[in-house]
Structure formats: structure tokens, C-alpha cells
Amino acid sequence: MLRGLLSLFTSGLIIHPMVLLGIGSGIYLSLSYNLQEIYAFMAMPLVYLVVVVIALLYTLKYNRVHKSFSEETDWKETFSAFIGNIFKLLISCACAISLYTMFFL
């Protein structure tokens, strides 16, 4: 387990901004609300719309993929990065919530 945690730090995944935002929001939700309120909050479609907008803005501003030796944007790879950012944000938030509830509740 420690090797797996160490590999998350050495690969740089744990310091990705979408992962850090997901961890921070998961810990905030766990500290502020109980599980029933978190489930009700996560059932609202507006939450997922906000996640998509945040991931889209981050991808277009900081994570845009360019074609090799060109300033043109590779839209296929940028869209893949956008989908990956959505999943990184949602999965890290869910993992932070479950880890907090497992150890502290």
C-alpha cells in the first residue's frame, strides 16, 4: 500500500490540479455535511455541470494539446484530456469522501 501511495506522488498524479481540487472539495464536503446531505448534493445535476465547466476551462486554458511542431490545437487529444480531467475531479472527490468517512466517522 505504501508503494502505491509513493507511486502516486512520484508519477505526479497526486499533484495534478484537478485531483487536488477533487480532494479539497471531498474533504470540505465531508467536514461540512453528513453522508445523507452529501448524497443529496451529489444527486443534483447542477454539480456535474459545474464539474464539466471547471474541467473545460482548465483544459482550454492550461491543458490544451498542440500538434507536434505546430501551434495548432489537436482537438481530439484536447477532448481526451478534457474527459480525463472530468474523471480525475469526480473520482478524487469520491475517494476523498470515502476515505474521510472510513477513518473519521
KAZI-V450389 format. One record per backbone hydrogen bond with DSSP energy under -0.5 kcal/mol. NH is the residue of the N-H (numbers start at 1). CO is the residue of the C=O. E is the energy in kcal/mol with one decimal. If there is no record, write none. Layout:
nh=NH co=CO e=E
nh=NH co=CO e=E
//
This chain:
nh=5 co=1 e=-2.0
nh=6 co=2 e=-2.5
nh=7 co=3 e=-2.4
nh=8 co=4 e=-1.4
nh=9 co=5 e=-1.4
nh=10 co=6 e=-2.5
nh=11 co=7 e=-2.0
nh=12 co=8 e=-0.6
nh=13 co=8 e=-0.7
nh=14 co=8 e=-1.6
nh=16 co=13 e=-1.4
nh=20 co=16 e=-2.6
nh=21 co=17 e=-2.3
nh=22 co=18 e=-2.0
nh=23 co=19 e=-2.6
nh=24 co=20 e=-2.6
nh=25 co=21 e=-2.5
nh=26 co=22 e=-2.2
nh=27 co=23 e=-2.4
nh=28 co=24 e=-2.3
nh=29 co=25 e=-2.5
nh=30 co=26 e=-2.1
nh=31 co=27 e=-2.3
nh=32 co=28 e=-2.2
nh=33 co=29 e=-2.3
nh=38 co=34 e=-2.0
nh=39 co=35 e=-2.6
nh=40 co=36 e=-2.1
nh=41 co=37 e=-2.3
nh=42 co=38 e=-2.8
nh=43 co=39 e=-0.8
nh=44 co=41 e=-1.2
nh=47 co=44 e=-0.9
nh=48 co=44 e=-0.7
nh=49 co=45 e=-1.8
nh=50 co=46 e=-2.2
nh=51 co=47 e=-2.0
nh=52 co=48 e=-2.2
nh=53 co=49 e=-2.3
nh=54 co=50 e=-2.6
nh=55 co=51 e=-2.5
nh=56 co=52 e=-2.4
nh=57 co=53 e=-2.7
nh=58 co=54 e=-2.4
nh=59 co=55 e=-2.4
nh=60 co=56 e=-2.7
nh=61 co=57 e=-2.0
nh=62 co=58 e=-2.8
nh=63 co=58 e=-1.2
nh=63 co=59 e=-0.6
nh=66 co=64 e=-0.5
nh=67 co=72 e=-2.6
nh=70 co=67 e=-1.5
nh=74 co=65 e=-2.9
nh=75 co=73 e=-1.1
nh=78 co=74 e=-2.3
nh=79 co=75 e=-2.4
nh=80 co=76 e=-1.7
nh=81 co=77 e=-2.3
nh=82 co=78 e=-2.1
nh=83 co=79 e=-2.4
nh=84 co=80 e=-2.2
nh=85 co=81 e=-2.3
nh=86 co=82 e=-1.9
nh=87 co=83 e=-2.1
nh=88 co=84 e=-2.5
nh=89 co=85 e=-2.1
nh=90 co=86 e=-2.4
nh=91 co=87 e=-2.8
nh=92 co=88 e=-1.9
nh=93 co=89 e=-1.6
nh=94 co=90 e=-2.3
nh=95 co=91 e=-2.6
nh=96 co=92 e=-2.1
nh=97 co=93 e=-2.3
nh=98 co=94 e=-2.4
nh=99 co=95 e=-2.6
nh=100 co=96 e=-2.3
nh=101 co=97 e=-2.4
nh=102 co=98 e=-2.0
nh=103 co=99 e=-1.9
nh=104 co=100 e=-2.7
nh=105 co=101 e=-1.1
//
